[in-house]
């Protein structure tokens, strides 16, 4: 079974990686799909976001990292995914994710949305928080993978 894990990943955090690792265990192939939320102004280009995810997960035959434009439902159908997987951090995520799941179901009735609870140690984490801490010289140890920490700091602090 193929699952798609979509997100902005601007940048990828340890919270996303937690979902990636766990989701990969319940499918044959996980497609991590970098998309754009039109209401957000990303700090990292799509290519940079893909590179950071690839660097964080290393060589994996069961995980593909790519990008998509347009509707998630169309992309998922194109790649033959049975379901979309999303991480839920708190009740506050629920309403928005519920709406997205219903919209995607309306667009593509055969496509399911699965929710995975984020591990408790990452329930407070978001990409915006990482960016704000890094831009202001704070410590992002433990919030993003060690191997990409310096690239994230460099990008966010060099003007
Ligand atoms: N751990 C830590 N943080 C997490 C997390 C986890 N497990 N899961 C989500 N988050 C955070 C993200 O870092 C992000 O933080 P930010 O708001 O500070 O950037 C936030 O939760 C939102 O997550 P994300 O998964 O990136 O969702 P998004 O709302 O930005 O959605 C797309 C991005 C690409 C999935 C979405 O815009 C989309 O599907 N676009 C295509 C158009 C479409 O089909 N729309 C639906 C029909 S109208």
Backbone and ligand atoms as CSV (ligand in chain L), in Angstrom:
chain,resi,resn,atom,element,x,y,z
A,1,UNK,N,N,0.832,-1.199,0.000
A,1,UNK,CA,C,0.000,0.000,0.000
A,1,UNK,C,C,0.881,1.270,0.000
A,2,UNK,N,N,0.455,2.216,-0.807
A,2,UNK,CA,C,1.189,3.489,-0.878
A,2,UNK,C,C,0.445,4.540,-0.047
A,3,UNK,N,N,1.180,5.250,0.796
A,3,UNK,CA,C,0.610,6.362,1.558
A,3,UNK,C,C,1.317,7.650,1.155
A,4,UNK,N,N,0.561,8.753,1.152
A,4,UNK,CA,C,1.167,10.064,0.911
A,4,UNK,C,C,1.136,10.857,2.208
A,5,UNK,N,N,2.294,11.398,2.590
A,5,UNK,CA,C,2.362,12.278,3.762
A,5,UNK,C,C,2.667,13.691,3.248
A,6,UNK,N,N,1.638,14.539,3.144
A,6,UNK,CA,C,1.847,15.869,2.588
A,6,UNK,C,C,2.085,16.903,3.680
A,7,UNK,N,N,2.732,17.981,3.297
A,7,UNK,CA,C,2.914,19.068,4.255
A,7,UNK,C,C,3.720,20.175,3.632
A,8,UNK,N,N,3.839,21.266,4.366
A,8,UNK,CA,C,4.665,22.373,3.887
A,8,UNK,C,C,6.141,22.086,4.196
A,9,UNK,N,N,6.409,21.470,5.335
A,9,UNK,CA,C,7.772,21.105,5.745
A,9,UNK,C,C,8.732,22.293,5.603
A,10,UNK,N,N,8.345,23.409,6.199
A,10,UNK,CA,C,9.114,24.650,6.005
A,10,UNK,C,C,9.718,25.155,7.318
A,11,UNK,N,N,10.707,24.476,7.885
A,11,UNK,CA,C,11.383,23.266,7.441
A,11,UNK,C,C,10.835,22.028,8.167
A,12,UNK,N,N,11.340,20.857,7.733
A,12,UNK,CA,C,11.004,19.608,8.413
A,12,UNK,C,C,11.515,19.672,9.854
A,13,UNK,N,N,10.715,19.116,10.775
A,13,UNK,CA,C,11.104,19.111,12.191
A,13,UNK,C,C,11.158,17.670,12.697
A,14,UNK,N,N,11.589,17.506,13.934
A,14,UNK,CA,C,11.585,16.159,14.527
A,14,UNK,C,C,10.161,15.616,14.663
A,15,UNK,N,N,9.194,16.514,14.757
A,15,UNK,CA,C,7.790,16.083,14.815
A,15,UNK,C,C,7.369,15.437,13.509
A,16,UNK,N,N,7.763,16.049,12.383
A,16,UNK,CA,C,7.460,15.434,11.081
A,16,UNK,C,C,8.187,14.096,10.946
A,17,UNK,N,N,9.463,14.081,11.353
A,17,UNK,CA,C,10.251,12.843,11.207
A,17,UNK,C,C,9.646,11.690,11.991
A,18,UNK,N,N,9.105,12.015,13.151
A,18,UNK,CA,C,8.431,11.009,13.977
A,18,UNK,C,C,7.280,10.380,13.188
A,19,UNK,N,N,6.496,11.222,12.517
A,19,UNK,CA,C,5.370,10.702,11.720
A,19,UNK,C,C,5.910,9.911,10.520
A,20,UNK,N,N,6.950,10.437,9.857
A,20,UNK,CA,C,7.519,9.745,8.686
A,20,UNK,C,C,7.966,8.327,9.065
A,21,UNK,N,N,8.729,8.228,10.163
A,21,UNK,CA,C,9.242,6.910,10.583
A,21,UNK,C,C,8.110,5.945,10.905
A,22,UNK,N,N,7.116,6.431,11.624
A,22,UNK,CA,C,6.023,5.541,12.042
A,22,UNK,C,C,5.117,5.191,10.869
A,23,UNK,N,N,4.885,6.175,9.998
A,23,UNK,CA,C,4.008,5.906,8.837
A,23,UNK,C,C,4.671,4.907,7.892
A,24,UNK,N,N,5.996,5.004,7.756
A,24,UNK,CA,C,6.702,4.094,6.847
A,24,UNK,C,C,6.545,2.638,7.297
A,25,UNK,N,N,6.308,2.440,8.587
A,25,UNK,CA,C,6.166,1.076,9.123
A,25,UNK,C,C,4.833,0.440,8.772
A,26,UNK,N,N,3.859,1.240,8.371
A,26,UNK,CA,C,2.534,0.650,8.120
A,26,UNK,C,C,2.159,0.663,6.631
A,27,UNK,N,N,3.143,0.934,5.775
A,27,UNK,CA,C,2.831,0.878,4.333
A,27,UNK,C,C,4.035,0.301,3.594
A,28,UNK,N,N,3.850,0.020,2.305
A,28,UNK,CA,C,4.963,-0.485,1.503
A,28,UNK,C,C,5.828,0.661,1.016
A,29,UNK,N,N,5.160,1.770,0.687
A,29,UNK,CA,C,5.904,2.926,0.192
A,29,UNK,C,C,5.267,4.193,0.743
A,30,UNK,N,N,6.100,5.059,1.291
A,30,UNK,CA,C,5.604,6.343,1.806
A,30,UNK,C,C,6.123,7.446,0.894
A,31,UNK,N,N,5.199,8.258,0.390
A,31,UNK,CA,C,5.606,9.382,-0.440
A,31,UNK,C,C,5.462,10.655,0.394
A,32,UNK,N,N,6.589,11.244,0.735
A,32,UNK,CA,C,6.566,12.512,1.477
A,32,UNK,C,C,6.462,13.616,0.431
A,33,UNK,N,N,5.366,14.351,0.469
A,33,UNK,CA,C,5.064,15.288,-0.618
A,33,UNK,C,C,5.067,16.727,-0.117
A,34,UNK,N,N,6.026,17.483,-0.611
A,34,UNK,CA,C,6.142,18.890,-0.209
A,34,UNK,C,C,5.217,19.720,-1.080
A,35,UNK,N,N,4.287,20.386,-0.427
A,35,UNK,CA,C,3.344,21.226,-1.154
A,35,UNK,C,C,3.398,22.642,-0.632
A,36,UNK,N,N,2.596,23.466,-1.253
A,36,UNK,CA,C,2.535,24.841,-0.779
A,36,UNK,C,C,1.157,25.156,-0.246
A,37,UNK,N,N,1.133,25.669,0.978
A,37,UNK,CA,C,-0.096,26.206,1.532
A,37,UNK,C,C,-0.136,27.664,1.083
A,38,UNK,N,N,-1.087,27.985,0.210
A,38,UNK,CA,C,-1.092,29.305,-0.438
A,38,UNK,C,C,-1.169,30.458,0.558
A,39,UNK,N,N,-1.641,30.163,1.761
A,39,UNK,CA,C,-1.771,31.253,2.733
A,39,UNK,C,C,-0.463,31.503,3.498
A,40,UNK,N,N,0.560,30.697,3.231
A,40,UNK,CA,C,1.834,30.870,3.945
A,40,UNK,C,C,2.921,31.342,2.995
A,41,UNK,N,N,3.831,32.159,3.532
A,41,UNK,CA,C,4.999,32.587,2.740
A,41,UNK,C,C,6.186,31.752,3.196
A,42,UNK,N,N,6.594,30.763,2.407
A,42,UNK,CA,C,7.658,29.875,2.891
A,42,UNK,C,C,9.026,30.548,2.987
A,43,UNK,N,N,9.805,30.120,3.956
A,43,UNK,CA,C,11.172,30.637,4.114
A,43,UNK,C,C,12.141,29.845,3.238
A,44,UNK,N,N,11.819,28.574,3.005
A,44,UNK,CA,C,12.705,27.700,2.226
A,44,UNK,C,C,12.035,27.394,0.888
A,45,UNK,N,N,12.828,27.310,-0.180
A,45,UNK,CA,C,12.259,26.925,-1.476
A,45,UNK,C,C,11.827,25.463,-1.405
A,46,UNK,N,N,11.018,25.062,-2.362
A,46,UNK,CA,C,10.573,23.666,-2.399
A,46,UNK,C,C,11.786,22.734,-2.491
A,47,UNK,N,N,12.769,23.112,-3.335
A,47,UNK,CA,C,13.969,22.273,-3.497
A,47,UNK,C,C,14.732,22.167,-2.172
A,48,UNK,N,N,14.845,23.282,-1.461
A,48,UNK,CA,C,15.546,23.246,-0.165
A,48,UNK,C,C,14.803,22.359,0.828
A,49,UNK,N,N,13.476,22.438,0.813
A,49,UNK,CA,C,12.698,21.630,1.755
A,49,UNK,C,C,12.858,20.139,1.449
A,50,UNK,N,N,12.860,19.809,0.149
A,50,UNK,CA,C,13.066,18.405,-0.227
A,50,UNK,C,C,14.449,17.935,0.212
A,51,UNK,N,N,15.464,18.759,-0.060
A,51,UNK,CA,C,16.840,18.411,0.309
A,51,UNK,C,C,16.973,18.169,1.804
A,52,UNK,N,N,16.347,19.043,2.605
A,52,UNK,CA,C,16.434,18.906,4.072
A,52,UNK,C,C,15.772,17.601,4.529
A,53,UNK,N,N,14.635,17.277,3.928
A,53,UNK,CA,C,13.956,16.023,4.326
A,53,UNK,C,C,14.829,14.828,3.946
A,54,UNK,N,N,15.372,14.877,2.709
A,54,UNK,CA,C,16.215,13.746,2.267
A,54,UNK,C,C,17.428,13.592,3.177
A,55,UNK,N,N,18.036,14.705,3.536
A,55,UNK,CA,C,19.218,14.645,4.404
A,55,UNK,C,C,18.836,14.102,5.779
A,56,UNK,N,N,17.648,14.427,6.225
A,56,UNK,CA,C,17.226,13.988,7.563
A,56,UNK,C,C,16.897,12.501,7.599
A,57,UNK,N,N,16.314,11.966,6.529
A,57,UNK,CA,C,15.921,10.543,6.587
A,57,UNK,C,C,16.996,9.604,6.056
A,58,UNK,N,N,17.939,10.138,5.251
A,58,UNK,CA,C,18.981,9.277,4.689
A,58,UNK,C,C,18.413,8.421,3.560
A,59,UNK,N,N,19.251,7.511,3.066
A,59,UNK,CA,C,18.838,6.626,1.962
A,59,UNK,C,C,17.796,5.631,2.448
A,60,UNK,N,N,16.608,5.699,1.882
A,60,UNK,CA,C,15.558,4.746,2.263
A,60,UNK,C,C,14.830,4.296,1.008
A,61,UNK,N,N,14.760,2.979,0.819
A,61,UNK,CA,C,14.066,2.477,-0.377
A,61,UNK,C,C,12.563,2.611,-0.269
A,62,UNK,N,N,12.071,2.643,0.971
A,62,UNK,CA,C,10.613,2.660,1.165
A,62,UNK,C,C,10.041,4.078,1.275
A,63,UNK,N,N,10.910,5.096,1.192
A,63,UNK,CA,C,10.412,6.469,1.311
A,63,UNK,C,C,10.876,7.291,0.111
A,64,UNK,N,N,9.919,7.950,-0.533
A,64,UNK,CA,C,10.220,8.832,-1.661
A,64,UNK,C,C,9.881,10.250,-1.229
A,65,UNK,N,N,10.791,11.176,-1.502
A,65,UNK,CA,C,10.510,12.584,-1.160
A,65,UNK,C,C,10.368,13.357,-2.461
A,66,UNK,N,N,9.251,14.024,-2.605
A,66,UNK,CA,C,8.998,14.758,-3.839
A,66,UNK,C,C,8.143,15.984,-3.529
A,67,UNK,N,N,7.741,16.694,-4.589
A,67,UNK,CA,C,6.880,17.862,-4.378
A,67,UNK,C,C,5.638,17.713,-5.242
A,68,UNK,N,N,4.650,18.519,-4.945
A,68,UNK,CA,C,3.464,18.528,-5.807
A,68,UNK,C,C,2.897,19.935,-5.865
A,69,UNK,N,N,2.177,20.186,-6.967
A,69,UNK,CA,C,1.445,21.448,-7.081
A,69,UNK,C,C,-0.011,21.092,-7.355
A,70,UNK,N,N,-0.881,22.019,-7.161
A,70,UNK,CA,C,-2.301,21.739,-7.393
A,70,UNK,C,C,-2.918,21.031,-6.213
A,71,UNK,N,N,-3.938,20.257,-6.500
A,71,UNK,CA,C,-4.696,19.612,-5.423
A,71,UNK,C,C,-4.023,18.332,-4.928
A,72,UNK,N,N,-4.036,18.178,-3.611
A,72,UNK,CA,C,-3.476,16.971,-2.999
A,72,UNK,C,C,-4.217,15.724,-3.492
A,73,UNK,N,N,-5.527,15.813,-3.615
A,73,UNK,CA,C,-6.321,14.652,-4.035
A,73,UNK,C,C,-5.888,14.182,-5.438
A,74,UNK,N,N,-5.614,15.127,-6.323
A,74,UNK,CA,C,-5.175,14.762,-7.683
A,74,UNK,C,C,-3.804,14.096,-7.646
A,75,UNK,N,N,-2.922,14.669,-6.823
A,75,UNK,CA,C,-1.573,14.107,-6.717
A,75,UNK,C,C,-1.643,12.680,-6.169
A,76,UNK,N,N,-2.426,12.501,-5.108
A,76,UNK,CA,C,-2.514,11.179,-4.473
A,76,UNK,C,C,-3.033,10.142,-5.470
A,77,UNK,N,N,-4.014,10.550,-6.260
A,77,UNK,CA,C,-4.562,9.619,-7.264
A,77,UNK,C,C,-3.484,9.278,-8.300
A,78,UNK,N,N,-2.772,10.321,-8.744
A,78,UNK,CA,C,-1.749,10.133,-9.789
A,78,UNK,C,C,-0.671,9.126,-9.360
A,79,UNK,N,N,-0.304,9.183,-8.074
A,79,UNK,CA,C,0.774,8.279,-7.625
A,79,UNK,C,C,0.240,6.943,-7.104
A,80,UNK,N,N,-1.067,6.755,-7.197
A,80,UNK,CA,C,-1.649,5.472,-6.794
A,80,UNK,C,C,-1.729,5.267,-5.296
A,81,UNK,N,N,-1.834,6.354,-4.541
A,81,UNK,CA,C,-1.903,6.218,-3.075
A,81,UNK,C,C,-3.301,5.796,-2.640
A,82,UNK,N,N,-3.330,4.924,-1.635
A,82,UNK,CA,C,-4.608,4.479,-1.069
A,82,UNK,C,C,-5.112,5.497,-0.048
A,83,UNK,N,N,-4.175,6.185,0.593
A,83,UNK,CA,C,-4.584,7.122,1.648
A,83,UNK,C,C,-3.541,8.215,1.844
A,84,UNK,N,N,-4.020,9.295,2.443
A,84,UNK,CA,C,-3.155,10.392,2.874
A,84,UNK,C,C,-2.989,10.241,4.375
A,85,UNK,N,N,-1.780,10.449,4.869
A,85,UNK,CA,C,-1.585,10.389,6.318
A,85,UNK,C,C,-1.186,11.766,6.824
A,86,UNK,N,N,-1.811,12.175,7.929
A,86,UNK,CA,C,-1.511,13.480,8.519
A,86,UNK,C,C,-1.234,13.282,10.009
A,87,UNK,N,N,-0.375,14.142,10.542
A,87,UNK,CA,C,-0.098,14.098,11.980
A,87,UNK,C,C,-1.044,15.047,12.698
A,88,UNK,N,N,-1.506,14.632,13.858
A,88,UNK,CA,C,-2.346,15.522,14.666
A,88,UNK,C,C,-1.600,15.835,15.955
A,89,UNK,N,N,-1.439,17.112,16.234
A,89,UNK,CA,C,-0.710,17.481,17.447
A,89,UNK,C,C,-1.640,17.762,18.617
A,90,UNK,N,N,-2.754,18.370,18.333
A,90,UNK,CA,C,-3.634,18.790,19.427
A,90,UNK,C,C,-5.033,18.963,18.875
A,91,UNK,N,N,-5.965,19.203,19.760
A,91,UNK,CA,C,-7.344,19.422,19.312
A,91,UNK,C,C,-7.417,20.574,18.323
A,92,UNK,N,N,-6.541,21.545,18.501
A,92,UNK,CA,C,-6.572,22.725,17.627
A,92,UNK,C,C,-6.297,22.364,16.164
A,93,UNK,N,N,-5.587,21.280,15.917
A,93,UNK,CA,C,-5.344,20.841,14.539
A,93,UNK,C,C,-6.584,20.192,13.938
A,94,UNK,N,N,-7.448,19.695,14.841
A,94,UNK,CA,C,-8.494,18.790,14.375
A,94,UNK,C,C,-9.471,19.426,13.392
A,95,UNK,N,N,-9.962,20.619,13.734
A,95,UNK,CA,C,-11.017,21.221,12.920
A,95,UNK,C,C,-10.550,21.425,11.471
A,96,UNK,N,N,-9.351,21.988,11.334
A,96,UNK,CA,C,-8.792,22.242,10.006
A,96,UNK,C,C,-8.561,20.926,9.260
A,97,UNK,N,N,-7.975,19.971,9.944
A,97,UNK,CA,C,-7.671,18.687,9.289
A,97,UNK,C,C,-8.945,17.934,8.921
A,98,UNK,N,N,-9.958,18.069,9.756
A,98,UNK,CA,C,-11.249,17.431,9.500
A,98,UNK,C,C,-11.839,18.008,8.214
A,99,UNK,N,N,-11.769,19.333,8.086
A,99,UNK,CA,C,-12.287,19.995,6.883
A,99,UNK,C,C,-11.518,19.537,5.633
A,100,UNK,N,N,-10.173,19.491,5.768
A,100,UNK,CA,C,-9.350,19.059,4.631
A,100,UNK,C,C,-9.670,17.613,4.226
A,101,UNK,N,N,-9.840,16.761,5.234
A,101,UNK,CA,C,-10.131,15.351,4.958
A,101,UNK,C,C,-11.463,15.222,4.219
A,102,UNK,N,N,-12.458,15.996,4.640
A,102,UNK,CA,C,-13.773,15.912,3.993
A,102,UNK,C,C,-13.716,16.475,2.575
A,103,UNK,N,N,-12.970,17.568,2.398
A,103,UNK,CA,C,-12.832,18.142,1.055
A,103,UNK,C,C,-12.135,17.156,0.122
A,104,UNK,N,N,-11.075,16.538,0.626
A,104,UNK,CA,C,-10.338,15.585,-0.212
A,104,UNK,C,C,-11.199,14.355,-0.540
A,105,UNK,N,N,-12.032,13.964,0.415
A,105,UNK,CA,C,-12.936,12.831,0.194
A,105,UNK,C,C,-13.968,13.184,-0.884
A,106,UNK,N,N,-14.414,14.444,-0.833
A,106,UNK,CA,C,-15.389,14.889,-1.839
A,106,UNK,C,C,-14.745,14.892,-3.228
A,107,UNK,N,N,-13.488,15.350,-3.269
A,107,UNK,CA,C,-12.789,15.428,-4.553
A,107,UNK,C,C,-12.430,14.047,-5.093
A,108,UNK,N,N,-12.071,13.157,-4.173
A,108,UNK,CA,C,-11.579,11.831,-4.582
A,108,UNK,C,C,-12.155,10.788,-3.611
A,109,UNK,N,N,-13.373,10.318,-3.852
A,109,UNK,CA,C,-14.066,9.465,-2.868
A,109,UNK,C,C,-13.297,8.212,-2.435
A,110,UNK,N,N,-12.411,7.688,-3.303
A,110,UNK,CA,C,-11.681,6.466,-2.916
A,110,UNK,C,C,-10.458,6.744,-2.043
A,111,UNK,N,N,-10.160,8.016,-1.857
A,111,UNK,CA,C,-8.949,8.369,-1.091
A,111,UNK,C,C,-9.304,8.571,0.384
A,112,UNK,N,N,-8.627,7.804,1.250
A,112,UNK,CA,C,-8.866,7.948,2.693
A,112,UNK,C,C,-7.848,8.903,3.304
A,113,UNK,N,N,-8.214,9.503,4.423
A,113,UNK,CA,C,-7.246,10.277,5.206
A,113,UNK,C,C,-7.078,9.583,6.549
A,114,UNK,N,N,-5.839,9.267,6.901
A,114,UNK,CA,C,-5.532,8.630,8.187
A,114,UNK,C,C,-4.836,9.646,9.067
A,115,UNK,N,N,-5.162,9.644,10.347
A,115,UNK,CA,C,-4.507,10.558,11.281
A,115,UNK,C,C,-3.652,9.768,12.265
A,116,UNK,N,N,-2.465,10.264,12.485
A,116,UNK,CA,C,-1.554,9.635,13.444
A,116,UNK,C,C,-1.254,10.679,14.522
A,117,UNK,N,N,-1.414,10.284,15.781
A,117,UNK,CA,C,-1.133,11.244,16.857
A,117,UNK,C,C,0.369,11.489,16.933
A,118,UNK,N,N,0.749,12.734,16.974
A,118,UNK,CA,C,2.160,13.079,17.138
A,118,UNK,C,C,2.637,12.614,18.510
A,119,UNK,N,N,3.863,12.117,18.585
A,119,UNK,CA,C,4.391,11.722,19.890
A,119,UNK,C,C,4.391,12.929,20.820
A,120,UNK,N,N,4.129,12.653,22.090
A,120,UNK,CA,C,3.855,13.739,23.036
A,120,UNK,C,C,4.996,14.768,23.124
A,121,UNK,N,N,6.231,14.289,22.953
A,121,UNK,CA,C,7.359,15.229,23.092
A,121,UNK,C,C,7.430,16.252,21.954
A,122,UNK,N,N,6.636,16.007,20.878
A,122,UNK,CA,C,6.632,16.964,19.761
A,122,UNK,C,C,5.296,17.684,19.615
A,123,UNK,N,N,4.435,17.534,20.591
A,123,UNK,CA,C,3.080,18.059,20.444
A,123,UNK,C,C,3.053,19.593,20.449
A,124,UNK,N,N,4.116,20.199,20.927
A,124,UNK,CA,C,4.187,21.677,20.989
A,124,UNK,C,C,4.932,22.252,19.790
A,125,UNK,N,N,5.447,21.373,18.930
A,125,UNK,CA,C,6.392,21.802,17.895
A,125,UNK,C,C,5.690,22.234,16.613
A,126,UNK,N,N,6.225,23.261,15.954
A,126,UNK,CA,C,5.744,23.619,14.608
A,126,UNK,C,C,6.923,24.199,13.838
A,127,UNK,N,N,6.803,24.223,12.521
A,127,UNK,CA,C,7.873,24.809,11.706
A,127,UNK,C,C,8.016,26.295,12.011
A,128,UNK,N,N,6.895,26.976,12.239
A,128,UNK,CA,C,6.959,28.413,12.550
A,128,UNK,C,C,7.736,28.653,13.837
A,129,UNK,N,N,7.515,27.805,14.831
A,129,UNK,CA,C,8.232,27.965,16.101
A,129,UNK,C,C,9.731,27.793,15.883
A,130,UNK,N,N,10.098,26.778,15.095
A,130,UNK,CA,C,11.525,26.548,14.804
A,130,UNK,C,C,12.129,27.784,14.137
A,131,UNK,N,N,11.398,28.338,13.159
A,131,UNK,CA,C,11.924,29.509,12.429
A,131,UNK,C,C,12.078,30.709,13.357
A,132,UNK,N,N,11.100,30.917,14.205
A,132,UNK,CA,C,11.163,32.077,15.105
A,132,UNK,C,C,12.323,31.949,16.100
A,133,UNK,N,N,12.484,30.748,16.644
A,133,UNK,CA,C,13.575,30.531,17.613
A,133,UNK,C,C,14.925,30.728,16.914
A,134,UNK,N,N,15.085,30.096,15.733
A,134,UNK,CA,C,16.373,30.179,15.024
A,134,UNK,C,C,16.692,31.616,14.601
A,135,UNK,N,N,15.701,32.328,14.095
A,135,UNK,CA,C,15.941,33.715,13.649
A,135,UNK,C,C,16.379,34.613,14.795
A,136,UNK,N,N,15.931,34.267,15.990
A,136,UNK,CA,C,16.258,35.095,17.145
A,136,UNK,C,C,17.404,34.538,17.982
A,137,UNK,N,N,18.154,33.628,17.372
A,137,UNK,CA,C,19.360,33.120,18.028
A,137,UNK,C,C,19.113,32.107,19.113
A,138,UNK,N,N,17.906,31.567,19.197
A,138,UNK,CA,C,17.607,30.563,20.229
A,138,UNK,C,C,18.125,29.193,19.842
A,139,UNK,N,N,18.013,28.267,20.782
A,139,UNK,CA,C,18.556,26.922,20.610
A,139,UNK,C,C,17.490,25.984,20.018
A,140,UNK,N,N,17.762,25.447,18.835
A,140,UNK,CA,C,16.783,24.529,18.226
A,140,UNK,C,C,17.213,23.054,18.348
A,141,UNK,N,N,18.175,22.796,19.249
A,141,UNK,CA,C,18.582,21.404,19.496
A,141,UNK,C,C,17.358,20.584,19.914
A,142,UNK,N,N,17.221,19.407,19.330
A,142,UNK,CA,C,16.118,18.529,19.710
A,142,UNK,C,C,14.818,18.839,18.980
A,143,UNK,N,N,14.767,19.986,18.316
A,143,UNK,CA,C,13.533,20.340,17.589
A,143,UNK,C,C,13.619,19.913,16.123
A,144,UNK,N,N,14.842,19.924,15.583
A,144,UNK,CA,C,15.068,19.491,14.198
A,144,UNK,C,C,16.201,18.468,14.212
A,145,UNK,N,N,16.295,17.637,13.166
A,145,UNK,CA,C,17.375,16.635,13.147
A,145,UNK,C,C,18.756,17.302,13.234
A,146,UNK,N,N,19.659,16.702,13.996
A,146,UNK,CA,C,21.000,17.276,14.197
A,146,UNK,C,C,21.707,17.567,12.877
A,147,UNK,N,N,21.578,16.626,11.911
A,147,UNK,CA,C,22.306,16.734,10.645
A,147,UNK,C,C,21.908,17.920,9.776
A,148,UNK,N,N,20.748,18.506,10.031
A,148,UNK,CA,C,20.319,19.638,9.184
A,148,UNK,C,C,20.171,20.926,9.980
A,149,UNK,N,N,20.491,20.852,11.254
A,149,UNK,CA,C,20.307,22.021,12.139
A,149,UNK,C,C,21.081,23.241,11.639
A,150,UNK,N,N,22.350,23.025,11.293
A,150,UNK,CA,C,23.183,24.171,10.894
A,150,UNK,C,C,22.698,24.802,9.589
A,151,UNK,N,N,22.215,23.964,8.665
A,151,UNK,CA,C,21.696,24.519,7.389
A,151,UNK,C,C,20.460,25.371,7.639
A,152,UNK,N,N,19.650,24.950,8.559
A,152,UNK,CA,C,18.432,25.714,8.871
A,152,UNK,C,C,18.809,27.060,9.509
A,153,UNK,N,N,19.733,26.997,10.456
A,153,UNK,CA,C,20.145,28.242,11.143
A,153,UNK,C,C,20.778,29.200,10.142
A,154,UNK,N,N,21.659,28.647,9.302
A,154,UNK,CA,C,22.356,29.479,8.305
A,154,UNK,C,C,21.356,30.202,7.404
A,155,UNK,N,N,20.394,29.477,6.906
A,155,UNK,CA,C,19.410,30.050,5.988
A,155,UNK,C,C,18.585,31.146,6.678
A,156,UNK,N,N,18.248,30.915,7.929
A,156,UNK,CA,C,17.336,31.841,8.608
A,156,UNK,C,C,18.040,33.053,9.220
A,157,UNK,N,N,19.339,32.952,9.365
A,157,UNK,CA,C,20.039,34.073,10.006
A,157,UNK,C,C,20.884,34.893,9.031
A,158,UNK,N,N,21.096,34.382,7.804
A,158,UNK,CA,C,21.862,35.148,6.808
A,158,UNK,C,C,20.919,36.038,6.028
A,159,UNK,N,N,21.120,37.307,6.085
A,159,UNK,CA,C,20.211,38.205,5.327
A,159,UNK,C,C,20.939,38.769,4.121
L,1,LIG,N1,N,5.106,17.680,14.312
L,1,LIG,C1,C,5.401,18.967,14.361
L,1,LIG,N2,N,4.759,19.917,13.632
L,1,LIG,C2,C,3.784,19.481,12.822
L,1,LIG,C3,C,3.428,18.142,12.720
L,1,LIG,C4,C,4.145,17.214,13.498
L,1,LIG,N3,N,3.869,15.927,13.468
L,1,LIG,N4,N,2.435,18.040,11.829
L,1,LIG,C5,C,2.176,19.269,11.398
L,1,LIG,N5,N,2.984,20.147,11.999
L,1,LIG,C6,C,2.986,21.590,11.811
L,1,LIG,C7,C,3.772,22.024,10.629
L,1,LIG,O1,O,5.125,22.262,10.944
L,1,LIG,C8,C,3.064,23.305,10.261
L,1,LIG,O2,O,3.572,24.350,11.063
L,1,LIG,P1,P,3.495,25.879,10.587
L,1,LIG,O3,O,2.023,26.214,10.508
L,1,LIG,O4,O,4.202,26.564,11.667
L,1,LIG,O5,O,4.161,25.938,9.238
L,1,LIG,C9,C,1.623,23.062,10.654
L,1,LIG,O6,O,1.641,21.985,11.550
L,1,LIG,C10,C,0.740,22.737,9.488
L,1,LIG,O7,O,1.208,21.568,8.884
L,1,LIG,P2,P,1.303,21.181,7.391
L,1,LIG,O8,O,1.186,19.703,7.376
L,1,LIG,O9,O,2.504,21.734,6.756
L,1,LIG,O10,O,-0.040,21.672,6.763
L,1,LIG,P3,P,-0.448,22.864,5.944
L,1,LIG,O11,O,-1.702,23.304,6.548
L,1,LIG,O12,O,0.608,23.865,5.740
L,1,LIG,O13,O,-0.791,22.075,4.578
L,1,LIG,C11,C,-0.520,21.117,2.439
L,1,LIG,C12,C,0.122,21.925,3.558
L,1,LIG,C13,C,0.435,21.166,1.272
L,1,LIG,C14,C,-0.702,19.678,2.891
L,1,LIG,C15,C,-1.922,21.696,2.088
L,1,LIG,O14,O,-1.848,23.098,1.964
L,1,LIG,C16,C,-2.485,21.101,0.803
L,1,LIG,O15,O,-2.997,20.004,0.815
L,1,LIG,N6,N,-2.357,21.845,-0.310
L,1,LIG,C17,C,-2.832,21.418,-1.630
L,1,LIG,C18,C,-4.158,22.088,-2.017
L,1,LIG,C19,C,-5.310,21.225,-1.610
L,1,LIG,O16,O,-5.476,20.123,-2.085
L,1,LIG,N7,N,-6.115,21.725,-0.651
L,1,LIG,C20,C,-7.206,20.964,-0.104
L,1,LIG,C21,C,-8.486,21.116,-0.826
L,1,LIG,S1,S,-9.058,22.787,-0.869
